[in-house]
């Protein structure tokens, strides 16, 4: 990552703002690639309700047994910090690290994510689920040009497309449930569209696990193996290249690559945008 421009570096020497001031007032954009059902037994694309993005009730995180999300969160109060690893502290620490170094210091970022112990009362305000989608992309905070931090809510039995990371670093922490990752080698230009992708690994990450991905490691697909439970994960992208110029998705059977543009986030700072009919 190139050193920060002089103007940006000067501005970032001031006190780091809280998470709410980091969220842009206008709705930003998120990946709109056509996702798919995970390649696990009994996964289904069937849904019974019209598209919506509903707040995810805390009770659903503990005892969810249906694809339906119908009960909004009750009015919330800001949790009282009880230790140095609250979610707000995590956001501020990540922001400080990324805005005071000329390039991302991955060991520090990984350590910060590992030190935080997931607690749904800390992040439930950002967790908007939509059973009509494979997963939702909820912007928690960002510093334009430096990073964005997304909270993804994964519908039971669904997975992302196989994709690259637009020359960015990606760190993922599982906040609820577990996620399966399948990695693939990036096909050469002569192989694209002509042969099946080569799988290089198949891993499962449980709650509080942290993993790292970048284009130098290949492509990957993330999916929720549970047929009844939602999963939730936190994703740090630096720089936020995919939000600016999109990324590429790949067909497993043929290796065909296509560029995908960006769509709107499902929520920004915990707020679901009003969509015009």
C-alpha positions in Angstrom: 0.0 0.0 0.0 1.4 3.4 -1.0 2.3 5.9 1.8 -0.5 8.2 2.8 -0.8 11.5 0.9 0.5 14.5 2.8 -2.9 16.0 3.3 -4.5 12.8 4.5 -1.6 12.1 6.8 -1.9 15.6 8.4 -5.6 15.2 8.9 -5.1 11.8 10.5 -2.7 13.1 13.1 -5.6 14.5 15.0 -7.6 12.5 17.5 -9.2 9.5 16.0 -13.0 9.9 16.0 -15.5 7.4 17.4 -17.0 4.7 15.3 -20.1 6.8 14.5 -18.3 9.7 13.0 -16.4 7.3 10.7 -19.5 6.2 9.0 -20.2 8.2 5.8 -23.6 9.9 5.7 -24.3 8.8 2.2 -25.0 5.1 1.3 -21.8 3.4 0.1 -21.6 0.5 -2.2 -21.1 -3.3 -1.6 -20.6 -6.3 -3.8 -23.6 -7.4 -5.8 -22.2 -10.6 -7.4 -24.7 -13.3 -7.9 -24.1 -15.6 -5.0 -25.2 -19.2 -4.8 -26.2 -22.0 -2.5 -23.3 -23.6 -0.6 -22.1 -26.9 -1.9 -23.3 -28.8 1.2 -26.1 -31.4 1.5 -29.7 -30.2 1.9 -28.9 -26.5 1.1 -31.9 -24.8 -0.4 -32.6 -21.5 -2.3 -36.3 -21.5 -1.3 -37.7 -18.5 0.5 -41.2 -17.5 1.5 -41.1 -13.8 2.0 -40.5 -10.7 0.0 -37.0 -9.1 0.1 -36.3 -7.1 3.3 -33.4 -6.3 5.5 -34.5 -6.7 9.1 -32.6 -6.1 12.3 -31.5 -9.4 13.7 -33.1 -10.1 17.1 -30.7 -11.2 19.9 -32.9 -14.2 20.5 -32.2 -15.3 17.0 -28.5 -15.4 17.7 -29.0 -17.9 20.5 -31.9 -20.1 19.3 -32.5 -19.5 15.6 -34.4 -22.4 13.9 -36.1 -20.7 11.0 -35.1 -18.8 7.9 -37.7 -16.2 8.7 -36.6 -13.0 10.5 -39.7 -11.2 11.7 -39.0 -9.7 15.1 -37.1 -6.4 15.2 -34.5 -5.7 17.9 -35.9 -4.1 21.0 -34.7 -0.5 21.8 -31.0 -0.8 22.7 -28.8 0.9 25.2 -25.1 1.3 24.8 -23.4 -1.5 26.6 -21.1 -0.4 29.5 -17.5 -1.4 28.7 -16.4 -4.0 31.2 -12.9 -4.7 29.8 -10.4 -3.4 27.2 -11.7 -5.6 24.4 -15.2 -4.2 23.8 -16.3 -3.8 20.2 -16.0 0.0 20.3 -12.4 -0.3 21.5 -11.7 -2.7 18.7 -13.0 -0.3 16.1 -11.0 2.6 17.5 -7.8 0.4 17.8 -8.1 -0.8 14.2 -8.7 2.7 13.0 -5.7 4.1 14.9 -3.4 1.4 13.6 -4.5 1.8 10.0 -4.4 5.6 10.0 -1.0 6.1 11.8 1.1 3.7 9.7 2.2 4.1 6.1 1.1 0.5 5.3 -1.1 -2.0 7.1 0.8 -3.8 9.9 -0.9 -7.2 9.6 0.4 -8.7 12.9 -1.1 -5.8 14.8 -4.4 -6.0 13.0 -4.6 -9.7 13.5 -3.8 -9.4 17.2 -6.5 -6.8 17.7 -9.1 -9.0 16.1 -8.0 -12.0 18.1 -8.1 -10.1 21.4 -11.7 -9.2 21.0 -14.2 -11.8 22.4 -17.4 -11.8 20.4 -20.5 -10.6 22.3 -23.7 -10.1 20.4 -24.8 -7.2 22.6 -21.8 -5.3 21.2 -22.5 -5.6 17.5 -26.1 -6.6 17.1 -27.1 -3.1 15.9 -25.1 -3.7 12.8 -26.4 -7.2 12.1 -29.2 -6.8 9.6 -30.3 -10.2 8.0 -32.2 -10.8 4.8 -33.3 -14.4 4.1 -33.8 -13.5 0.5 -30.0 -13.0 0.1 -27.0 -15.4 0.5 -25.6 -12.9 2.9 -25.9 -9.2 3.8 -23.1 -6.6 3.8 -23.3 -4.1 6.6 -20.9 -1.2 6.8 -19.7 -0.7 10.3 -17.1 2.1 9.7 -14.6 3.3 7.2 -11.9 5.8 6.4 -12.1 6.3 2.6 -9.1 5.2 0.7 -7.6 3.4 3.7 -10.1 0.7 4.9 -13.6 -0.4 5.4 -15.0 -2.7 8.0 -18.1 -4.8 7.2 -20.3 -7.1 9.3 -21.7 -9.9 7.2 -24.8 -12.0 8.2 -24.8 -15.3 6.4 -28.2 -17.0 5.6 -28.3 -20.7 6.6 -26.9 -23.0 3.9 -25.6 -20.2 1.6 -22.2 -19.2 0.3 -20.5 -16.4 -1.5 -19.3 -16.7 -5.1 -15.7 -17.7 -5.6 -13.9 -14.4 -5.7 -10.6 -12.4 -5.6 -9.9 -9.5 -3.3 -9.0 -6.7 -5.7 -5.4 -6.5 -4.6 -6.4 -5.8 -1.0 -5.7 -7.4 2.4 -8.7 -9.1 4.0 -8.9 -10.2 7.6 -12.0 -12.0 8.8 -13.2 -12.8 12.3 -16.2 -15.1 13.0 -18.5 -13.5 15.5 -21.2 -16.2 15.6 -21.6 -19.7 14.3 -19.0 -21.2 12.0 -17.9 -20.6 8.4 -16.4 -22.9 5.8 -13.7 -21.6 3.4 -12.7 -23.3 0.1 -9.6 -21.9 -1.5 -8.6 -22.2 -5.2 -5.6 -21.4 -7.3 -6.0 -18.4 -9.6 -6.1 -19.7 -13.2 -3.6 -18.5 -15.7 -4.9 -16.3 -18.6 -4.6 -19.4 -20.9 -6.7 -21.5 -18.5 -9.5 -19.1 -17.8 -12.8 -20.5 -19.1 -11.2 -23.8 -20.2 -10.7 -25.9 -17.1 -12.1 -26.4 -13.6 -10.6 -24.4 -10.8 -8.0 -26.2 -8.7 -9.0 -26.4 -5.0 -6.1 -25.9 -2.6 -7.7 -26.1 0.8 -11.0 -26.6 2.7 -11.1 -25.2 6.2 -13.7 -24.4 8.9 -13.5 -21.4 11.2 -15.5 -21.4 14.5 -16.5 -18.5 16.7 -13.7 -16.0 17.4 -11.4 -17.5 14.9 -9.4 -15.0 12.7 -8.1 -15.7 9.2 -6.3 -13.7 6.5 -6.8 -13.7 2.7 -5.2 -11.9 -0.2 -4.8 -12.4 -4.0 -1.3 -13.8 -3.4 -3.0 -16.7 -1.7 -5.5 -17.3 -4.4 -9.3 -17.2 -4.6 -11.8 -18.3 -2.0 -15.5 -19.0 -1.3 -17.0 -18.5 2.2 -20.2 -20.2 3.2 -22.5 -21.0 6.2 -22.7 -24.8 6.6 -25.6 -24.7 9.1 -29.0 -25.3 7.6 -30.8 -23.6 10.5 -28.5 -21.0 12.1 -27.3 -17.7 10.8 -23.6 -17.0 11.0 -22.0 -13.6 11.5 -18.5 -12.4 10.6 -16.4 -9.2 10.6 -14.4 -8.3 7.5 -11.6 -5.8 7.4 -10.5 -4.7 3.9 -7.5 -2.5 3.4 -7.3 -0.7 1.1 -11.0 -0.8 0.2 -10.4 -1.5 -3.4 -13.5 -3.7 -4.1 -15.7 -0.9 -2.8 -14.1 1.5 -5.4 -13.6 -0.7 -8.5 -15.3 -4.0 -7.8 -13.7 -7.4 -8.0 -13.8 -10.7 -10.0 -15.9 -13.8 -9.5 -15.1 -17.2 -10.9 -17.0 -20.2 -12.1 -15.7 -23.3 -10.4 -16.4 -25.7 -13.3 -14.9 -23.7 -16.1 -12.6 -21.1 -14.4 -14.4 -18.4 -16.3 -13.8 -14.9 -14.7 -16.1 -11.9 -14.8 -15.9 -8.5 -13.2 -18.7 -7.5 -10.8 -19.6 -3.9 -10.0 -20.7 -2.6 -6.7 -24.2 -2.3 -5.2 -25.5 -0.6 -2.1 -24.7 -1.9 1.4 -27.6 -3.4 3.3 -27.0 -1.0 6.2 -24.6 1.8 7.1 -23.7 2.4 10.7 -26.6 0.2 11.8 -29.1 2.1 9.7 -31.0 0.5 6.8 -31.4 2.9 3.9 -34.9 3.8 2.7 -35.3 2.3 -0.8 -37.6 4.0 -3.3 -40.2 1.6 -4.8 
